[in-house]
Amino acid sequence: MRIITRETLKSFWEEYPDCEQSLLAWYKVAKKAKWLNFNEMKSQFGSCKIVGSDRVVFKIKRNKYRLIVKITFVNQIIWIRFIGTHQRSNKIDAKTI
């Protein structure tokens, strides 16, 4: 998968250093992946949740943080749409962000 953009993750873990290893682990797995559908993704990230038609929510660091991405399986692209605390993620609409 092509991930747009790692810099978003880096900026976040610079502000919240306790999630750096969790985000790097997610990034390494996602970058190597060649998922064709949500079920294949779910087999590697069991706690991820699909929201709407193309958004996926990942729990980071035991759900202290949430990562929301837009994914296109056909084109093998992941766009990072949001990374933030669990509390802050509750204030946004994951389907449209």
Residue frames relative to the residue before (quaternion, step in Angstrom):
aa qw qx qy qz dx dy dz
M 1.0000 0.0000 0.0000 0.0000 0.00 0.00 0.00
R 0.3224 -0.6975 0.6029 0.2147 3.51 -1.16 0.66
I 0.1652 -0.8118 0.5574 0.0549 3.57 -0.72 1.08
I 0.0995 -0.7846 0.6119 0.0062 3.53 -0.77 1.12
T 0.7165 -0.5085 -0.4775 -0.0019 1.78 -0.70 2.33
R 0.5717 -0.6073 0.4420 0.3301 3.55 -1.11 0.73
E 0.5805 0.6091 -0.3676 0.3961 3.59 1.09 -0.65
T 0.5903 0.5612 -0.3655 0.4505 3.59 1.10 -0.62
L 0.6583 0.4967 -0.2985 0.4805 3.56 0.97 -0.88
K 0.6566 0.5275 -0.3073 0.4429 3.56 0.90 -0.96
S 0.6437 0.5185 -0.3203 0.4629 3.58 0.92 -0.87
F 0.6666 0.5030 -0.3074 0.4561 3.55 0.98 -0.82
W 0.7162 0.4383 -0.2892 0.4596 3.61 0.78 -0.90
E 0.5527 0.5668 -0.4115 0.4515 3.59 1.18 -0.23
E 0.6836 0.4493 -0.2731 0.5062 3.57 1.13 -0.65
Y 0.7727 0.1735 -0.0744 0.6060 3.58 1.14 -0.76
P 0.1530 -0.8626 0.4744 0.0859 3.61 0.42 1.23
D 0.5832 0.6071 -0.3822 0.3812 3.61 1.12 -0.45
C 0.7059 0.4421 -0.2756 0.4799 3.62 1.17 -0.31
E 0.3762 0.7602 -0.4752 0.2341 3.62 1.22 -0.03
Q 0.7045 0.4679 -0.2884 0.4491 3.60 0.72 -0.99
S 0.6411 0.5214 -0.3223 0.4617 3.59 1.02 -0.76
L 0.6758 0.4779 -0.2944 0.4777 3.58 0.94 -0.86
L 0.6377 0.5139 -0.3326 0.4675 3.60 0.99 -0.75
A 0.6358 0.5213 -0.3285 0.4648 3.58 0.99 -0.78
W 0.6416 0.5073 -0.3226 0.4764 3.60 0.95 -0.86
Y 0.6614 0.5299 -0.3031 0.4358 3.56 0.88 -1.00
K 0.6730 0.5058 -0.3055 0.4450 3.61 0.85 -0.93
V 0.6615 0.4894 -0.3054 0.4791 3.58 0.96 -0.83
A 0.6909 0.4892 -0.2863 0.4489 3.59 0.81 -1.01
K 0.6480 0.5334 -0.3286 0.4331 3.60 0.95 -0.82
K 0.7053 0.4542 -0.2587 0.4789 3.60 1.00 -0.80
A 0.5717 0.6475 -0.3633 0.3492 3.57 1.19 -0.55
K 0.1306 -0.7467 0.6463 0.0877 3.51 -1.31 0.51
W 0.0579 0.8416 -0.5306 0.0826 3.53 0.88 1.04
L 0.2556 -0.7667 0.5731 0.1359 3.53 -1.05 0.83
N 0.7974 0.0367 -0.0131 0.6022 3.57 1.27 -0.30
F 0.7157 -0.4605 0.3157 0.4195 3.53 -1.33 0.19
N 0.6234 0.5598 -0.3507 0.4184 3.61 0.97 -0.75
E 0.6374 0.5088 -0.3270 0.4775 3.58 1.02 -0.73
M 0.6354 0.5119 -0.3223 0.4799 3.58 1.01 -0.79
K 0.6602 0.5299 -0.2951 0.4431 3.56 0.92 -0.97
S 0.6098 0.5591 -0.3610 0.4304 3.60 1.08 -0.57
Q 0.7082 0.4064 -0.2539 0.5185 3.60 1.17 -0.50
F 0.7721 0.1861 -0.0960 0.6000 3.57 1.09 -0.70
G 0.2087 -0.8560 0.4636 0.0939 3.53 0.32 1.30
S 0.7257 0.4368 -0.2570 0.4654 3.58 1.06 -0.60
C 0.4637 0.6737 -0.4678 0.3350 3.61 1.20 0.02
K 0.1835 -0.7866 0.5860 0.0647 3.53 -1.18 0.63
I 0.3381 -0.7237 0.5620 0.2147 3.55 -0.92 0.89
V 0.0812 -0.7768 0.6244 0.0028 3.55 -1.01 0.94
G 0.8032 0.0849 -0.0995 0.5812 3.56 -0.59 1.09
S 0.7345 -0.4366 0.2959 0.4271 3.55 -1.19 -0.45
D 0.8429 0.1471 -0.0442 0.5157 3.61 1.07 -0.54
R 0.5864 0.5575 -0.3849 0.4440 3.61 1.20 0.31
V 0.0894 -0.7729 0.6267 0.0420 3.53 -1.13 0.75
V 0.2221 -0.7604 0.6007 0.1076 3.55 -0.99 0.93
F 0.1208 -0.7742 0.6201 0.0386 3.55 -0.89 1.05
K 0.3366 -0.7049 0.5876 0.2111 3.53 -1.03 0.83
I 0.1243 -0.7958 0.5921 0.0267 3.55 -0.76 1.10
K 0.8456 0.0374 -0.0751 0.5272 3.55 -0.98 0.94
R 0.7053 -0.4924 0.2412 0.4494 3.52 0.71 1.23
N 0.6899 -0.5212 0.2427 0.4399 3.53 1.03 0.95
K 0.3553 0.7011 -0.5272 0.3230 3.59 1.16 0.48
Y 0.7668 0.1608 -0.0673 0.6177 3.56 1.19 -0.74
R 0.1832 -0.7608 0.6088 0.1304 3.53 -1.29 0.38
L 0.1908 -0.7453 0.6340 0.0783 3.47 -1.14 0.86
I 0.0722 -0.7872 0.6122 0.0184 3.57 -0.75 1.06
V 0.0383 -0.8044 0.5923 -0.0253 3.53 -0.79 1.07
K 0.3109 -0.6594 0.6407 0.2409 3.49 -1.37 0.37
I 0.0673 -0.8316 0.5513 -0.0023 3.57 -0.77 0.96
T 0.1093 -0.7445 0.6558 0.0615 3.50 -1.15 0.79
F 0.2956 -0.7928 0.5084 0.1603 3.56 -0.24 1.27
V 0.6205 0.5633 -0.3446 0.4230 3.59 0.98 -0.80
N 0.7692 0.3401 -0.1743 0.5121 3.58 0.91 -0.92
Q 0.3602 -0.7635 0.4637 0.2690 3.57 1.34 -0.11
I 0.4878 0.6395 -0.4395 0.3999 3.57 0.91 0.98
I 0.1139 -0.7462 0.6533 0.0578 3.52 -1.13 0.86
W 0.1314 -0.7613 0.6317 0.0637 3.55 -0.86 1.03
I 0.3225 -0.7207 0.5771 0.2087 3.57 -0.77 0.99
R 0.1609 -0.8206 0.5466 0.0439 3.54 -0.61 1.20
F 0.8008 -0.0426 0.0626 0.5942 3.59 1.13 -0.66
I 0.0607 0.7258 -0.6852 -0.0002 3.52 -1.21 0.66
G 0.2887 0.7602 -0.5367 0.2250 3.55 -0.74 1.01
T 0.6975 -0.4362 0.3469 0.4504 3.51 -1.33 -0.05
H 0.6579 -0.4986 0.3901 0.4080 3.52 -1.27 0.43
Q 0.6611 0.5142 -0.3108 0.4494 3.59 0.89 -0.92
R 0.6794 0.4844 -0.2981 0.4637 3.59 0.89 -0.88
S 0.6349 0.5387 -0.3395 0.4376 3.60 1.02 -0.72
N 0.6097 0.5624 -0.3523 0.4335 3.59 1.12 -0.52
K 0.6764 0.5032 -0.2863 0.4553 3.59 1.23 -0.36
I 0.6769 0.4525 -0.2902 0.5028 3.59 1.27 0.02
D 0.4305 -0.6526 0.5490 0.2956 3.54 -1.30 0.26
A 0.3288 -0.7889 0.4903 0.1705 3.57 -0.23 1.29
K 0.6160 0.5756 -0.3455 0.4121 3.60 1.12 -0.55
T 0.7984 0.3154 -0.1444 0.4922 3.57 1.09 -0.64
I 0.5318 0.6521 -0.4163 0.3444 3.59 1.16 -0.31
